[in-house]
């Protein structure tokens, strides 16, 4: 086959799958709403099962559901009849995936679900199939033409898209947000990008606090000890009223020979830039870049004038946040 024709093959396969997805979109009905409601309100686990390529799709959908807060796992249909049916409890939801709905391996699972009154959601393309008739909630996928005429491609694409739709709809129903997502994805690039300011801010004795009336010769010692390149100026013990950076100190010292005898309040910058502890660390980095500064004072919504931490650009970059 001419190598140039491989591109046309690829385009044909993609067109075939696009058409299948368009037909799937037309098939979405009230059954989908009922499936989402049941999944989102499941008091136990959602178990997905399929045979062959549909089994692989089941594993992916289970992983996606679990990642957005719905406890889920996939079950191998071939192992179900050899003891793994014991993994399914009466409060679980069972999702069976099969293009034909007639696969022999699914029959024992269907019978088990019916016998134990386990809610069964069927993802299937044939209305006259065993799976379709047995399902409590029927999610009908369109009949499709497979790429190459025989290889499961368009059918598994529709199954996957339907599974993704169930997961995202359930996520929205449960108001599962970024912070919830972060709890389940603490590692990797996703976990890094979802870290909040509070996760990586500097706290406690490491914060370089100084009183507004402190003389600069003493304040410089604190600046050197804390090694953050700034001082946070307080009034009445805990009210933040200003900030002094090492760059600001150098510029001021060049202009004033009596610099060391001045009080902190005489050279501080009033109304320092702050950020709430619950904001994403990525936002803090963006603010620093825009304002050309290296640190931000961290506060919380109910006490905007109280410093609870400092977030430094080096800490953000060390956390692989960009």
Secondary structure as GFF3:
##gff-version 3
##sequence-region A 1 322
A	DSSP	alpha_helix	5	27	.	.	.	ID=ss1
A	DSSP	alpha_helix	30	40	.	.	.	ID=ss2
A	DSSP	beta_strand	46	50	.	.	.	ID=ss3
A	DSSP	alpha_helix	53	67	.	.	.	ID=ss4
A	DSSP	beta_strand	72	76	.	.	.	ID=ss5
A	DSSP	alpha_helix	77	80	.	.	.	ID=ss6
A	DSSP	three_ten_helix	84	87	.	.	.	ID=ss7
A	DSSP	beta_strand	93	98	.	.	.	ID=ss8
A	DSSP	alpha_helix	104	115	.	.	.	ID=ss9
A	DSSP	beta_strand	119	124	.	.	.	ID=ss10
A	DSSP	alpha_helix	130	134	.	.	.	ID=ss11
A	DSSP	beta_strand	137	140	.	.	.	ID=ss12
A	DSSP	three_ten_helix	147	149	.	.	.	ID=ss13
A	DSSP	alpha_helix	154	173	.	.	.	ID=ss14
A	DSSP	alpha_helix	178	184	.	.	.	ID=ss15
A	DSSP	alpha_helix	188	193	.	.	.	ID=ss16
A	DSSP	alpha_helix	197	200	.	.	.	ID=ss17
A	DSSP	three_ten_helix	204	206	.	.	.	ID=ss18
A	DSSP	beta_strand	209	211	.	.	.	ID=ss19
A	DSSP	alpha_helix	216	226	.	.	.	ID=ss20
A	DSSP	beta_strand	230	235	.	.	.	ID=ss21
A	DSSP	beta_strand	239	245	.	.	.	ID=ss22
A	DSSP	alpha_helix	246	255	.	.	.	ID=ss23
A	DSSP	three_ten_helix	259	261	.	.	.	ID=ss24
A	DSSP	three_ten_helix	264	266	.	.	.	ID=ss25
A	DSSP	beta_strand	269	270	.	.	.	ID=ss26
A	DSSP	beta_strand	274	276	.	.	.	ID=ss27
A	DSSP	alpha_helix	281	291	.	.	.	ID=ss28
A	DSSP	beta_strand	295	299	.	.	.	ID=ss29
A	DSSP	beta_strand	309	312	.	.	.	ID=ss30
A	DSSP	alpha_helix	313	318	.	.	.	ID=ss31
###
